[in-house]
Amino acid sequence: MEKRGGGREHVWGVCTMHVCCGTHAPSLSHPPQGAFGYFPTYTLGAMAAVQIFDAASKDIPNLTDDIAAGKFTPLREWLNKKVHALGSLPASGDALLELATGAPLQPELYVQHLTSKYKHIYKLE
């Protein structure tokens, strides 16, 4: 597995910022280029991002309010300590995720996130 420069590890990091900070999704230009294998990595990255945000929210009181107010320092410091300081030292992105959050990838957190998000957007019960 690649440690740097692309692939699943790169997408995982990019998607983390998109989910945590609410920015737009990365460009999905890969299918027209014939790189169909990339699309599932966006989902894996989004799943990891939700899990990282969940772990950060447990450690940082009022994280969502801080982000809404433009105060990213607590999240940046948490990410620096739990993710960035480890960098590519763990054997894989999966190992890094487990070190950062205390658990292996938990797809149910992503399902909960999507359910909550779309219930709110579409006013579903």
MOGISUL-V911939 format. One record per pair of residues at least 24 apart in sequence whose C-alpha atoms are under 10 Angstrom apart, sorted by the first residue. I is the first residue (numbers start at 1). GAP is how many residues later the second one is. D is the distance in whole Angstrom. If there is no record, write none. Layout:
<<I & GAP & D> <I & GAP & D>>
//
This chain:
<<1 & 90 & 9> <1 & 91 & 7> <1 & 92 & 9> <2 & 86 & 10> <2 & 89 & 10> <2 & 90 & 8> <2 & 91 & 9> <3 & 84 & 9> <3 & 85 & 6> <3 & 86 & 9> <3 & 87 & 9> <3 & 88 & 8> <3 & 89 & 7> <3 & 90 & 8> <4 & 83 & 10> <4 & 84 & 8> <7 & 30 & 10> <7 & 31 & 8> <7 & 34 & 8> <8 & 30 & 8> <8 & 32 & 9> <8 & 33 & 6> <8 & 34 & 8> <8 & 36 & 8> <8 & 37 & 8> <8 & 84 & 10> <8 & 85 & 8> <9 & 32 & 9> <9 & 35 & 10> <9 & 36 & 8> <9 & 79 & 9> <9 & 83 & 8> <9 & 84 & 6> <9 & 85 & 9> <10 & 31 & 9> <10 & 32 & 10> <10 & 35 & 9> <10 & 83 & 10> <11 & 27 & 9> <11 & 28 & 10> <11 & 30 & 7> <11 & 31 & 6> <11 & 32 & 9> <11 & 33 & 8> <11 & 34 & 6> <11 & 35 & 9> <12 & 29 & 7> <12 & 30 & 7> <12 & 31 & 9> <12 & 32 & 7> <12 & 33 & 4> <12 & 34 & 7> <12 & 35 & 9> <12 & 36 & 7> <12 & 37 & 7> <12 & 81 & 8> <12 & 85 & 10> <13 & 29 & 10> <13 & 32 & 7> <13 & 33 & 9> <13 & 35 & 9> <13 & 36 & 8> <13 & 70 & 10> <13 & 80 & 9> <14 & 28 & 9> <14 & 31 & 8> <14 & 32 & 9> <14 & 35 & 9> <15 & 26 & 9> <15 & 27 & 7> <15 & 28 & 9> <15 & 29 & 9> <15 & 30 & 5> <15 & 31 & 5> <15 & 32 & 9> <15 & 33 & 8> <15 & 34 & 6> <15 & 35 & 9> <16 & 26 & 10> <16 & 28 & 10> <16 & 29 & 6> <16 & 30 & 6> <16 & 31 & 9> <16 & 32 & 7> <16 & 33 & 4> <16 & 34 & 8> <16 & 35 & 9> <16 & 36 & 8> <16 & 37 & 8> <17 & 28 & 10> <17 & 29 & 9> <17 & 32 & 7> <17 & 36 & 10> <18 & 27 & 10> <18 & 28 & 8> <18 & 31 & 8> <19 & 26 & 9> <19 & 27 & 6> <19 & 28 & 9> <19 & 29 & 9> <19 & 30 & 6> <19 & 31 & 7> <19 & 33 & 10> <19 & 34 & 8> <20 & 26 & 9> <20 & 29 & 7> <20 & 30 & 7> <20 & 31 & 10> <20 & 32 & 8> <20 & 33 & 6> <20 & 34 & 9> <20 & 36 & 10> <20 & 44 & 10> <20 & 47 & 9> <20 & 55 & 9> <21 & 28 & 10> <21 & 32 & 10> <21 & 43 & 10> <21 & 46 & 8> <21 & 47 & 9> <21 & 51 & 9> <22 & 45 & 10> <43 & 67 & 9> <44 & 61 & 9> <44 & 63 & 9> <44 & 66 & 10> <45 & 48 & 10> <46 & 61 & 10> <46 & 64 & 8> <47 & 58 & 8> <47 & 59 & 8> <47 & 60 & 6> <47 & 61 & 9> <47 & 62 & 8> <47 & 63 & 5> <47 & 64 & 9> <47 & 66 & 9> <48 & 45 & 9> <48 & 46 & 9> <48 & 49 & 7> <48 & 50 & 10> <48 & 53 & 10> <48 & 56 & 9> <48 & 57 & 7> <48 & 58 & 8> <48 & 59 & 8> <48 & 61 & 9> <48 & 62 & 8> <49 & 48 & 9> <49 & 60 & 10> <49 & 61 & 9> <50 & 55 & 10> <50 & 56 & 9> <50 & 57 & 9> <50 & 59 & 7> <50 & 60 & 6> <50 & 61 & 10> <50 & 62 & 10> <50 & 63 & 7> <50 & 64 & 10> <51 & 46 & 8> <51 & 47 & 10> <51 & 49 & 9> <51 & 50 & 7> <51 & 51 & 10> <51 & 52 & 9> <51 & 53 & 9> <51 & 54 & 7> <51 & 55 & 7> <51 & 56 & 9> <51 & 57 & 9> <51 & 58 & 6> <51 & 59 & 7> <51 & 62 & 10> <52 & 27 & 9> <52 & 30 & 9> <52 & 31 & 9> <52 & 45 & 8> <52 & 46 & 10> <52 & 48 & 7> <52 & 49 & 6> <52 & 50 & 10> <52 & 53 & 10> <53 & 26 & 10> <53 & 48 & 9> <54 & 47 & 8> <54 & 55 & 8> <54 & 56 & 10> <54 & 59 & 10> <55 & 27 & 10> <55 & 45 & 8> <55 & 46 & 5> <55 & 47 & 8> <55 & 48 & 10> <56 & 26 & 9> <56 & 44 & 9> <56 & 45 & 8>>
//
